[in-house]
Amino acid sequence: MPEIRFEIDQVTGELKTHVKGVPGKSCLDVQKLVEDLVGQALETTYTSEFRQVAQVKPQGKIRRR
């Protein structure tokens, strides 16, 4: 299950976000949403999950003609 944590420094107002459980570049969409709601992060650090390829599972059957 995805986990989103963010901290805002009370003195500087600096935003730190940590997105966990969202592999690949999809985490950037989550980070963008947090930044749209809370404010722009000053720095971005990528974890090993960022470099993973998201697994996509087909949800239907493909019919061949």
PQR file of N, CA, C, O and H, with PARSE charges and radii, in Angstrom:
ATOM      1  N   MET A   1       0.843  -1.169   0.000 -0.4000 1.5000
ATOM      2  CA  MET A   1       0.000   0.000   0.000 -0.0000 2.0000
ATOM      3  C   MET A   1       0.894   1.240   0.000  0.5500 1.7000
ATOM      4  O   MET A   1       1.846   1.309   0.777 -0.5500 1.4000
ATOM      5  N   PRO A   2       0.603   2.213  -0.855 -0.5600 1.5000
ATOM      6  CA  PRO A   2       1.407   3.428  -0.907  0.2800 2.0000
ATOM      7  C   PRO A   2       1.337   4.216   0.401  0.5500 1.7000
ATOM      8  O   PRO A   2       0.321   4.227   1.097 -0.5500 1.4000
ATOM      9  N   GLU A   3       2.435   4.862   0.700 -0.4000 1.5000
ATOM     10  CA  GLU A   3       2.526   5.692   1.899 -0.0000 2.0000
ATOM     11  C   GLU A   3       3.128   7.030   1.498  0.5500 1.7000
ATOM     12  O   GLU A   3       4.145   7.082   0.805 -0.5500 1.4000
ATOM     13  H   GLU A   3       3.260   4.853   0.135  0.4000 1.0000
ATOM     14  N   ILE A   4       2.497   8.106   1.935 -0.4000 1.5000
ATOM     15  CA  ILE A   4       2.988   9.445   1.644 -0.0000 2.0000
ATOM     16  C   ILE A   4       3.222  10.149   2.970  0.5500 1.7000
ATOM     17  O   ILE A   4       2.312  10.287   3.787 -0.5500 1.4000
ATOM     18  H   ILE A   4       1.671   8.064   2.498  0.4000 1.0000
ATOM     19  N   ARG A   5       4.452  10.589   3.169 -0.4000 1.5000
ATOM     20  CA  ARG A   5       4.780  11.347   4.386 -0.0000 2.0000
ATOM     21  C   ARG A   5       5.343  12.695   3.960  0.5500 1.7000
ATOM     22  O   ARG A   5       6.108  12.788   3.000 -0.5500 1.4000
ATOM     23  H   ARG A   5       5.192  10.477   2.505  0.4000 1.0000
ATOM     24  N   PHE A   6       4.959  13.722   4.675 -0.4000 1.5000
ATOM     25  CA  PHE A   6       5.581  15.014   4.424 -0.0000 2.0000
ATOM     26  C   PHE A   6       5.761  15.754   5.728  0.5500 1.7000
ATOM     27  O   PHE A   6       4.989  15.600   6.675 -0.5500 1.4000
ATOM     28  H   PHE A   6       4.337  13.647   5.455  0.4000 1.0000
ATOM     29  N   GLU A   7       6.803  16.560   5.747 -0.4000 1.5000
ATOM     30  CA  GLU A   7       7.125  17.364   6.924 -0.0000 2.0000
ATOM     31  C   GLU A   7       7.306  18.804   6.475  0.5500 1.7000
ATOM     32  O   GLU A   7       7.870  19.067   5.413 -0.5500 1.4000
ATOM     33  H   GLU A   7       7.430  16.685   4.978  0.4000 1.0000
ATOM     34  N   ILE A   8       6.831  19.720   7.279 -0.4000 1.5000
ATOM     35  CA  ILE A   8       7.055  21.133   7.020 -0.0000 2.0000
ATOM     36  C   ILE A   8       7.794  21.700   8.230  0.5500 1.7000
ATOM     37  O   ILE A   8       7.291  21.657   9.353 -0.5500 1.4000
ATOM     38  H   ILE A   8       6.373  19.506   8.142  0.4000 1.0000
ATOM     39  N   ASP A   9       8.984  22.229   7.990 -0.4000 1.5000
ATOM     40  CA  ASP A   9       9.776  22.820   9.060 -0.0000 2.0000
ATOM     41  C   ASP A   9       9.058  24.067   9.571  0.5500 1.7000
ATOM     42  O   ASP A   9       8.735  24.958   8.785 -0.5500 1.4000
ATOM     43  H   ASP A   9       9.393  22.264   7.078  0.4000 1.0000
ATOM     44  N   GLN A  10       8.809  24.137  10.854 -0.4000 1.5000
ATOM     45  CA  GLN A  10       8.058  25.247  11.430 -0.0000 2.0000
ATOM     46  C   GLN A  10       8.807  26.576  11.358  0.5500 1.7000
ATOM     47  O   GLN A  10       8.189  27.640  11.336 -0.5500 1.4000
ATOM     48  H   GLN A  10       9.071  23.413  11.492  0.4000 1.0000
ATOM     49  N   VAL A  11      10.118  26.514  11.321 -0.4000 1.5000
ATOM     50  CA  VAL A  11      10.911  27.748  11.283 -0.0000 2.0000
ATOM     51  C   VAL A  11      11.120  28.232   9.855  0.5500 1.7000
ATOM     52  O   VAL A  11      10.880  29.400   9.548 -0.5500 1.4000
ATOM     53  H   VAL A  11      10.620  25.650  11.339  0.4000 1.0000
ATOM     54  N   THR A  12      11.569  27.330   8.982 -0.4000 1.5000
ATOM     55  CA  THR A  12      11.922  27.727   7.615 -0.0000 2.0000
ATOM     56  C   THR A  12      10.780  27.539   6.625  0.5500 1.7000
ATOM     57  O   THR A  12      10.785  28.154   5.558 -0.5500 1.4000
ATOM     58  H   THR A  12      11.764  26.381   9.231  0.4000 1.0000
ATOM     59  N   GLY A  13       9.800  26.698   6.960 -0.4000 1.5000
ATOM     60  CA  GLY A  13       8.716  26.398   6.026 -0.0000 2.0000
ATOM     61  C   GLY A  13       9.115  25.397   4.955  0.5500 1.7000
ATOM     62  O   GLY A  13       8.348  25.141   4.026 -0.5500 1.4000
ATOM     63  H   GLY A  13       9.797  26.199   7.826  0.4000 1.0000
ATOM     64  N   GLU A  14      10.319  24.824   5.078 -0.4000 1.5000
ATOM     65  CA  GLU A  14      10.814  23.871   4.089 -0.0000 2.0000
ATOM     66  C   GLU A  14       9.961  22.602   4.086  0.5500 1.7000
ATOM     67  O   GLU A  14       9.639  22.049   5.138 -0.5500 1.4000
ATOM     68  H   GLU A  14      10.942  25.032   5.832  0.4000 1.0000
ATOM     69  N   LEU A  15       9.605  22.156   2.886 -0.4000 1.5000
ATOM     70  CA  LEU A  15       8.786  20.961   2.712 -0.0000 2.0000
ATOM     71  C   LEU A  15       9.673  19.769   2.373  0.5500 1.7000
ATOM     72  O   LEU A  15      10.524  19.849   1.488 -0.5500 1.4000
ATOM     73  H   LEU A  15       9.867  22.605   2.032  0.4000 1.0000
ATOM     74  N   LYS A  16       9.465  18.662   3.086 -0.4000 1.5000
ATOM     75  CA  LYS A  16      10.137  17.399   2.768 -0.0000 2.0000
ATOM     76  C   LYS A  16       9.043  16.361   2.548  0.5500 1.7000
ATOM     77  O   LYS A  16       8.153  16.198   3.384 -0.5500 1.4000
ATOM     78  H   LYS A  16       8.774  18.597   3.805  0.4000 1.0000
ATOM     79  N   THR A  17       9.113  15.665   1.424 -0.4000 1.5000
ATOM     80  CA  THR A  17       8.130  14.616   1.149 -0.0000 2.0000
ATOM     81  C   THR A  17       8.846  13.291   0.958  0.5500 1.7000
ATOM     82  O   THR A  17      10.000  13.248   0.532 -0.5500 1.4000
ATOM     83  H   THR A  17       9.836  15.797   0.745  0.4000 1.0000
ATOM     84  N   HIS A  18       8.146  12.213   1.279 -0.4000 1.5000
ATOM     85  CA  HIS A  18       8.670  10.870   1.073 -0.0000 2.0000
ATOM     86  C   HIS A  18       7.511  10.016   0.574  0.5500 1.7000
ATOM     87  O   HIS A  18       6.519   9.818   1.275 -0.5500 1.4000
ATOM     88  H   HIS A  18       7.209  12.248   1.625  0.4000 1.0000
ATOM     89  N   VAL A  19       7.654   9.518  -0.643 -0.4000 1.5000
ATOM     90  CA  VAL A  19       6.634   8.662  -1.246 -0.0000 2.0000
ATOM     91  C   VAL A  19       7.178   7.246  -1.251  0.5500 1.7000
ATOM     92  O   VAL A  19       8.244   6.986  -1.810 -0.5500 1.4000
ATOM     93  H   VAL A  19       8.460   9.679  -1.212  0.4000 1.0000
ATOM     94  N   LYS A  20       6.448   6.332  -0.630 -0.4000 1.5000
ATOM     95  CA  LYS A  20       6.891   4.943  -0.516 -0.0000 2.0000
ATOM     96  C   LYS A  20       5.800   4.033  -1.065  0.5500 1.7000
ATOM     97  O   LYS A  20       4.614   4.286  -0.856 -0.5500 1.4000
ATOM     98  H   LYS A  20       5.583   6.544  -0.175  0.4000 1.0000
ATOM     99  N   GLY A  21       6.196   2.980  -1.762 -0.4000 1.5000
ATOM    100  CA  GLY A  21       5.239   2.004  -2.264 -0.0000 2.0000
ATOM    101  C   GLY A  21       4.659   2.350  -3.622  0.5500 1.7000
ATOM    102  O   GLY A  21       3.692   1.728  -4.062 -0.5500 1.4000
ATOM    103  H   GLY A  21       7.159   2.775  -1.932  0.4000 1.0000
ATOM    104  N   VAL A  22       5.246   3.344  -4.296 -0.4000 1.5000
ATOM    105  CA  VAL A  22       4.811   3.700  -5.653 -0.0000 2.0000
ATOM    106  C   VAL A  22       6.042   3.573  -6.545  0.5500 1.7000
ATOM    107  O   VAL A  22       6.857   4.493  -6.611 -0.5500 1.4000
ATOM    108  H   VAL A  22       6.032   3.849  -3.938  0.4000 1.0000
ATOM    109  N   PRO A  23       6.183   2.435  -7.234 -0.5600 1.5000
ATOM    110  CA  PRO A  23       7.398   2.217  -8.019  0.2800 2.0000
ATOM    111  C   PRO A  23       7.430   3.048  -9.298  0.5500 1.7000
ATOM    112  O   PRO A  23       6.394   3.428  -9.845 -0.5500 1.4000
ATOM    113  N   GLY A  24       8.637   3.314  -9.751 -0.4000 1.5000
ATOM    114  CA  GLY A  24       8.824   4.006 -11.016 -0.0000 2.0000
ATOM    115  C   GLY A  24       8.492   5.486 -10.922  0.5500 1.7000
ATOM    116  O   GLY A  24       8.410   6.061  -9.837 -0.5500 1.4000
ATOM    117  H   GLY A  24       9.478   3.005  -9.307  0.4000 1.0000
ATOM    118  N   LYS A  25       8.305   6.077 -12.083 -0.4000 1.5000
ATOM    119  CA  LYS A  25       8.081   7.512 -12.164 -0.0000 2.0000
ATOM    120  C   LYS A  25       6.677   7.924 -11.740  0.5500 1.7000
ATOM    121  O   LYS A  25       6.373   9.116 -11.707 -0.5500 1.4000
ATOM    122  H   LYS A  25       8.371   5.609 -12.964  0.4000 1.0000
ATOM    123  N   SER A  26       5.823   6.970 -11.418 -0.4000 1.5000
ATOM    124  CA  SER A  26       4.483   7.296 -10.927 -0.0000 2.0000
ATOM    125  C   SER A  26       4.551   8.084  -9.624  0.5500 1.7000
ATOM    126  O   SER A  26       3.639   8.848  -9.308 -0.5500 1.4000
ATOM    127  H   SER A  26       6.070   6.002 -11.445  0.4000 1.0000
ATOM    128  N   CYS A  27       5.625   7.900  -8.874 -0.4000 1.5000
ATOM    129  CA  CYS A  27       5.759   8.637  -7.607 -0.0000 2.0000
ATOM    130  C   CYS A  27       5.853  10.137  -7.857  0.5500 1.7000
ATOM    131  O   CYS A  27       5.507  10.927  -6.979 -0.5500 1.4000
ATOM    132  H   CYS A  27       6.366   7.279  -9.131  0.4000 1.0000
ATOM    133  N   LEU A  28       6.317  10.548  -9.045 -0.4000 1.5000
ATOM    134  CA  LEU A  28       6.392  11.971  -9.361 -0.0000 2.0000
ATOM    135  C   LEU A  28       5.006  12.595  -9.423  0.5500 1.7000
ATOM    136  O   LEU A  28       4.826  13.755  -9.052 -0.5500 1.4000
ATOM    137  H   LEU A  28       6.598   9.906  -9.759  0.4000 1.0000
ATOM    138  N   ASP A  29       4.019  11.824  -9.896 -0.4000 1.5000
ATOM    139  CA  ASP A  29       2.637  12.320  -9.924 -0.0000 2.0000
ATOM    140  C   ASP A  29       2.123  12.548  -8.506  0.5500 1.7000
ATOM    141  O   ASP A  29       1.437  13.534  -8.235 -0.5500 1.4000
ATOM    142  H   ASP A  29       4.164  10.882 -10.198  0.4000 1.0000
ATOM    143  N   VAL A  30       2.461  11.635  -7.613 -0.4000 1.5000
ATOM    144  CA  VAL A  30       2.046  11.764  -6.214 -0.0000 2.0000
ATOM    145  C   VAL A  30       2.743  12.958  -5.578  0.5500 1.7000
ATOM    146  O   VAL A  30       2.115  13.743  -4.869 -0.5500 1.4000
ATOM    147  H   VAL A  30       3.018  10.835  -7.834  0.4000 1.0000
ATOM    148  N   GLN A  31       4.037  13.095  -5.830 -0.4000 1.5000
ATOM    149  CA  GLN A  31       4.786  14.212  -5.277 -0.0000 2.0000
ATOM    150  C   GLN A  31       4.221  15.534  -5.783  0.5500 1.7000
ATOM    151  O   GLN A  31       4.101  16.489  -5.015 -0.5500 1.4000
ATOM    152  H   GLN A  31       4.547  12.457  -6.407  0.4000 1.0000
ATOM    153  N   LYS A  32       3.877  15.599  -7.054 -0.4000 1.5000
ATOM    154  CA  LYS A  32       3.304  16.821  -7.633 -0.0000 2.0000
ATOM    155  C   LYS A  32       2.001  17.181  -6.945  0.5500 1.7000
ATOM    156  O   LYS A  32       1.748  18.353  -6.668 -0.5500 1.4000
ATOM    157  H   LYS A  32       3.975  14.824  -7.678  0.4000 1.0000
ATOM    158  N   LEU A  33       1.172  16.183  -6.665 -0.4000 1.5000
ATOM    159  CA  LEU A  33      -0.094  16.430  -5.966 -0.0000 2.0000
ATOM    160  C   LEU A  33       0.155  17.020  -4.579  0.5500 1.7000
ATOM    161  O   LEU A  33      -0.502  17.981  -4.180 -0.5500 1.4000
ATOM    162  H   LEU A  33       1.378  15.231  -6.890  0.4000 1.0000
ATOM    163  N   VAL A  34       1.105  16.442  -3.848 -0.4000 1.5000
ATOM    164  CA  VAL A  34       1.439  16.958  -2.514 -0.0000 2.0000
ATOM    165  C   VAL A  34       1.939  18.395  -2.620  0.5500 1.7000
ATOM    166  O   VAL A  34       1.545  19.250  -1.827 -0.5500 1.4000
ATOM    167  H   VAL A  34       1.639  15.661  -4.172  0.4000 1.0000
ATOM    168  N   GLU A  35       2.802  18.664  -3.594 -0.4000 1.5000
ATOM    169  CA  GLU A  35       3.328  20.016  -3.755 -0.0000 2.0000
ATOM    170  C   GLU A  35       2.234  21.006  -4.150  0.5500 1.7000
ATOM    171  O   GLU A  35       2.265  22.160  -3.723 -0.5500 1.4000
ATOM    172  H   GLU A  35       3.122  17.970  -4.239  0.4000 1.0000
ATOM    173  N   ASP A  36       1.278  20.572  -4.952 -0.4000 1.5000
ATOM    174  CA  ASP A  36       0.165  21.447  -5.320 -0.0000 2.0000
ATOM    175  C   ASP A  36      -0.672  21.808  -4.094  0.5500 1.7000
ATOM    176  O   ASP A  36      -1.203  22.914  -3.999 -0.5500 1.4000
ATOM    177  H   ASP A  36       1.254  19.634  -5.299  0.4000 1.0000
ATOM    178  N   LEU A  37      -0.785  20.870  -3.164 -0.4000 1.5000
ATOM    179  CA  LEU A  37      -1.590  21.098  -1.965 -0.0000 2.0000
ATOM    180  C   LEU A  37      -0.840  21.845  -0.866  0.5500 1.7000
ATOM    181  O   LEU A  37      -1.418  22.684  -0.176 -0.5500 1.4000
ATOM    182  H   LEU A  37      -0.353  19.971  -3.241  0.4000 1.0000
ATOM    183  N   VAL A  38       0.452  21.538  -0.704 -0.4000 1.5000
ATOM    184  CA  VAL A  38       1.191  22.024   0.457 -0.0000 2.0000
ATOM    185  C   VAL A  38       2.230  23.086   0.094  0.5500 1.7000
ATOM    186  O   VAL A  38       2.426  24.036   0.853 -0.5500 1.4000
ATOM    187  H   VAL A  38       0.921  20.856  -1.264  0.4000 1.0000
ATOM    188  N   GLY A  39       2.885  22.944  -1.030 -0.4000 1.5000
ATOM    189  CA  GLY A  39       3.938  23.881  -1.429 -0.0000 2.0000
ATOM    190  C   GLY A  39       5.082  23.159  -2.103  0.5500 1.7000
ATOM    191  O   GLY A  39       5.197  21.936  -2.023 -0.5500 1.4000
ATOM    192  H   GLY A  39       2.726  22.172  -1.646  0.4000 1.0000
ATOM    193  N   GLN A  40       5.925  23.925  -2.765 -0.4000 1.5000
ATOM    194  CA  GLN A  40       7.034  23.374  -3.550 -0.0000 2.0000
ATOM    195  C   GLN A  40       8.144  22.844  -2.645  0.5500 1.7000
ATOM    196  O   GLN A  40       8.573  23.521  -1.711 -0.5500 1.4000
ATOM    197  H   GLN A  40       5.832  24.919  -2.830  0.4000 1.0000
ATOM    198  N   ALA A  41       8.602  21.626  -2.932 -0.4000 1.5000
ATOM    199  CA  ALA A  41       9.747  21.058  -2.212 -0.0000 2.0000
ATOM    200  C   ALA A  41      11.025  21.714  -2.720  0.5500 1.7000
ATOM    201  O   ALA A  41      11.151  22.000  -3.911 -0.5500 1.4000
ATOM    202  H   ALA A  41       8.253  21.076  -3.690  0.4000 1.0000
ATOM    203  N   LEU A  42      11.955  21.949  -1.833 -0.4000 1.5000
ATOM    204  CA  LEU A  42      13.206  22.589  -2.222 -0.0000 2.0000
ATOM    205  C   LEU A  42      14.190  21.612  -2.842  0.5500 1.7000
ATOM    206  O   LEU A  42      15.059  22.010  -3.618 -0.5500 1.4000
ATOM    207  H   LEU A  42      11.853  21.717  -0.866  0.4000 1.0000
ATOM    208  N   GLU A  43      14.058  20.338  -2.504 -0.4000 1.5000
ATOM    209  CA  GLU A  43      15.007  19.335  -2.975 -0.0000 2.0000
ATOM    210  C   GLU A  43      14.280  18.016  -3.186  0.5500 1.7000
ATOM    211  O   GLU A  43      13.356  17.681  -2.444 -0.5500 1.4000
ATOM    212  H   GLU A  43      13.352  20.015  -1.874  0.4000 1.0000
ATOM    213  N   THR A  44      14.700  17.270  -4.199 -0.4000 1.5000
ATOM    214  CA  THR A  44      14.120  15.955  -4.466 -0.0000 2.0000
ATOM    215  C   THR A  44      15.232  14.921  -4.460  0.5500 1.7000
ATOM    216  O   THR A  44      16.252  15.086  -5.129 -0.5500 1.4000
ATOM    217  H   THR A  44      15.451  17.541  -4.802  0.4000 1.0000
ATOM    218  N   THR A  45      15.026  13.851  -3.697 -0.4000 1.5000
ATOM    219  CA  THR A  45      15.962  12.734  -3.662 -0.0000 2.0000
ATOM    220  C   THR A  45      15.203  11.489  -4.079  0.5500 1.7000
ATOM    221  O   THR A  45      14.104  11.233  -3.586 -0.5500 1.4000
ATOM    222  H   THR A  45      14.197  13.717  -3.154  0.4000 1.0000
ATOM    223  N   TYR A  46      15.781  10.719  -4.980 -0.4000 1.5000
ATOM    224  CA  TYR A  46      15.113   9.524  -5.492 -0.0000 2.0000
ATOM    225  C   TYR A  46      15.606   8.284  -4.772  0.5500 1.7000
ATOM    226  O   TYR A  46      16.801   8.139  -4.515 -0.5500 1.4000
ATOM    227  H   TYR A  46      16.673  10.927  -5.381  0.4000 1.0000
ATOM    228  N   THR A  47      14.683   7.390  -4.448 -0.4000 1.5000
ATOM    229  CA  THR A  47      15.022   6.134  -3.788 -0.0000 2.0000
ATOM    230  C   THR A  47      15.171   5.029  -4.833  0.5500 1.7000
ATOM    231  O   THR A  47      14.995   5.259  -6.029 -0.5500 1.4000
ATOM    232  H   THR A  47      13.712   7.507  -4.657  0.4000 1.0000
ATOM    233  N   SER A  48      15.494   3.847  -4.366 -0.4000 1.5000
ATOM    234  CA  SER A  48      15.630   2.714  -5.287 -0.0000 2.0000
ATOM    235  C   SER A  48      14.281   2.349  -5.919  0.5500 1.7000
ATOM    236  O   SER A  48      14.247   1.812  -7.026 -0.5500 1.4000
ATOM    237  H   SER A  48      15.638   3.660  -3.394  0.4000 1.0000
ATOM    238  N   GLU A  49      13.172   2.635  -5.229 -0.4000 1.5000
ATOM    239  CA  GLU A  49      11.843   2.373  -5.800 -0.0000 2.0000
ATOM    240  C   GLU A  49      11.611   3.185  -7.066  0.5500 1.7000
ATOM    241  O   GLU A  49      10.911   2.735  -7.973 -0.5500 1.4000
ATOM    242  H   GLU A  49      13.199   3.072  -4.329  0.4000 1.0000
ATOM    243  N   PHE A  50      12.194   4.379  -7.135 -0.4000 1.5000
ATOM    244  CA  PHE A  50      12.037   5.235  -8.314 -0.0000 2.0000
ATOM    245  C   PHE A  50      12.603   4.555  -9.558  0.5500 1.7000
ATOM    246  O   PHE A  50      12.092   4.735 -10.664 -0.5500 1.4000
ATOM    247  H   PHE A  50      12.763   4.745  -6.399  0.4000 1.0000
ATOM    248  N   ARG A  51      13.644   3.787  -9.369 -0.4000 1.5000
ATOM    249  CA  ARG A  51      14.307   3.137 -10.501 -0.0000 2.0000
ATOM    250  C   ARG A  51      13.653   1.815 -10.899  0.5500 1.7000
ATOM    251  O   ARG A  51      14.063   1.187 -11.876 -0.5500 1.4000
ATOM    252  H   ARG A  51      14.059   3.640  -8.471  0.4000 1.0000
ATOM    253  N   GLN A  52      12.642   1.394 -10.148 -0.4000 1.5000
ATOM    254  CA  GLN A  52      11.927   0.159 -10.483 -0.0000 2.0000
ATOM    255  C   GLN A  52      10.951   0.413 -11.625  0.5500 1.7000
ATOM    256  O   GLN A  52      10.454   1.523 -11.810 -0.5500 1.4000
ATOM    257  H   GLN A  52      12.309   1.903  -9.355  0.4000 1.0000
ATOM    258  N   VAL A  53      10.696  -0.635 -12.373 -0.4000 1.5000
ATOM    259  CA  VAL A  53       9.702  -0.562 -13.436 -0.0000 2.0000
ATOM    260  C   VAL A  53       8.367  -0.982 -12.843  0.5500 1.7000
ATOM    261  O   VAL A  53       8.261  -2.032 -12.209 -0.5500 1.4000
ATOM    262  H   VAL A  53      11.100  -1.537 -12.222  0.4000 1.0000
ATOM    263  N   ALA A  54       7.350  -0.156 -13.050 -0.4000 1.5000
ATOM    264  CA  ALA A  54       6.021  -0.466 -12.525 -0.0000 2.0000
ATOM    265  C   ALA A  54       5.469  -1.712 -13.213  0.5500 1.7000
ATOM    266  O   ALA A  54       5.573  -1.849 -14.432 -0.5500 1.4000
ATOM    267  H   ALA A  54       7.435   0.697 -13.565  0.4000 1.0000
ATOM    268  N   GLN A  55       4.892  -2.606 -12.442 -0.4000 1.5000
ATOM    269  CA  GLN A  55       4.284  -3.816 -12.974 -0.0000 2.0000
ATOM    270  C   GLN A  55       2.828  -3.524 -13.335  0.5500 1.7000
ATOM    271  O   GLN A  55       2.042  -3.089 -12.494 -0.5500 1.4000
ATOM    272  H   GLN A  55       4.808  -2.495 -11.452  0.4000 1.0000
ATOM    273  N   VAL A  56       2.488  -3.765 -14.580 -0.4000 1.5000
ATOM    274  CA  VAL A  56       1.124  -3.530 -15.049 -0.0000 2.0000
ATOM    275  C   VAL A  56       0.475  -4.879 -15.307  0.5500 1.7000
ATOM    276  O   VAL A  56       1.002  -5.699 -16.060 -0.5500 1.4000
ATOM    277  H   VAL A  56       3.126  -4.119 -15.264  0.4000 1.0000
ATOM    278  N   LYS A  57      -0.676  -5.105 -14.678 -0.4000 1.5000
ATOM    279  CA  LYS A  57      -1.390  -6.360 -14.865 -0.0000 2.0000
ATOM    280  C   LYS A  57      -2.557  -6.136 -15.819  0.5500 1.7000
ATOM    281  O   LYS A  57      -3.353  -5.220 -15.616 -0.5500 1.4000
ATOM    282  H   LYS A  57      -1.104  -4.440 -14.067  0.4000 1.0000
ATOM    283  N   PRO A  58      -2.667  -6.961 -16.854 -0.5600 1.5000
ATOM    284  CA  PRO A  58      -3.795  -6.830 -17.772  0.2800 2.0000
ATOM    285  C   PRO A  58      -5.106  -7.094 -17.030  0.5500 1.7000
ATOM    286  O   PRO A  58      -5.162  -7.930 -16.129 -0.5500 1.4000
ATOM    287  N   GLN A  59      -6.147  -6.378 -17.415 -0.4000 1.5000
ATOM    288  CA  GLN A  59      -7.421  -6.511 -16.714 -0.0000 2.0000
ATOM    289  C   GLN A  59      -8.529  -7.074 -17.599  0.5500 1.7000
ATOM    290  O   GLN A  59      -9.703  -7.013 -17.233 -0.5500 1.4000
ATOM    291  H   GLN A  59      -6.101  -5.698 -18.147  0.4000 1.0000
ATOM    292  N   GLY A  60      -8.184  -7.597 -18.705 -0.4000 1.5000
ATOM    293  CA  GLY A  60      -9.202  -8.160 -19.587 -0.0000 2.0000
ATOM    294  C   GLY A  60      -8.559  -9.166 -20.526  0.5500 1.7000
ATOM    295  O   GLY A  60      -7.351  -9.400 -20.489 -0.5500 1.4000
ATOM    296  H   GLY A  60      -7.231  -7.647 -19.002  0.4000 1.0000
ATOM    297  N   LYS A  61      -9.384  -9.743 -21.353 -0.4000 1.5000
ATOM    298  CA  LYS A  61      -8.873 -10.708 -22.328 -0.0000 2.0000
ATOM    299  C   LYS A  61      -8.755 -10.042 -23.685  0.5500 1.7000
ATOM    300  O   LYS A  61      -9.574  -9.203 -24.059 -0.5500 1.4000
ATOM    301  H   LYS A  61     -10.365  -9.553 -21.383  0.4000 1.0000
ATOM    302  N   ILE A  62      -7.734 -10.427 -24.407 -0.4000 1.5000
ATOM    303  CA  ILE A  62      -7.532  -9.923 -25.746 -0.0000 2.0000
ATOM    304  C   ILE A  62      -8.104 -10.923 -26.724  0.5500 1.7000
ATOM    305  O   ILE A  62      -7.754 -12.103 -26.703 -0.5500 1.4000
ATOM    306  H   ILE A  62      -7.069 -11.109 -24.103  0.4000 1.0000
ATOM    307  N   ARG A  63      -8.973 -10.451 -27.569 -0.4000 1.5000
ATOM    308  CA  ARG A  63      -9.565 -11.339 -28.578 -0.0000 2.0000
ATOM    309  C   ARG A  63      -8.806 -11.205 -29.885  0.5500 1.7000
ATOM    310  O   ARG A  63      -8.499 -10.105 -30.345 -0.5500 1.4000
ATOM    311  H   ARG A  63      -9.257  -9.492 -27.586  0.4000 1.0000
ATOM    312  N   ARG A  64      -8.525 -12.317 -30.448 -0.4000 1.5000
ATOM    313  CA  ARG A  64      -7.865 -12.328 -31.761 -0.0000 2.0000
ATOM    314  C   ARG A  64      -8.901 -12.648 -32.815  0.5500 1.7000
ATOM    315  O   ARG A  64      -9.790 -13.470 -32.591 -0.5500 1.4000
ATOM    316  H   ARG A  64      -8.774 -13.211 -30.074  0.4000 1.0000
ATOM    317  N   ARG A  65      -8.792 -12.020 -33.931 -0.4000 1.5000
ATOM    318  CA  ARG A  65      -9.745 -12.269 -35.035 -0.0000 2.0000
ATOM    319  C   ARG A  65      -9.180 -13.219 -36.028  0.5500 1.7000
ATOM    320  O   ARG A  65      -9.838 -13.542 -37.016 -0.5500 1.4000
ATOM    321  H   ARG A  65      -8.070 -11.353 -34.113  0.4000 1.0000
TER
END
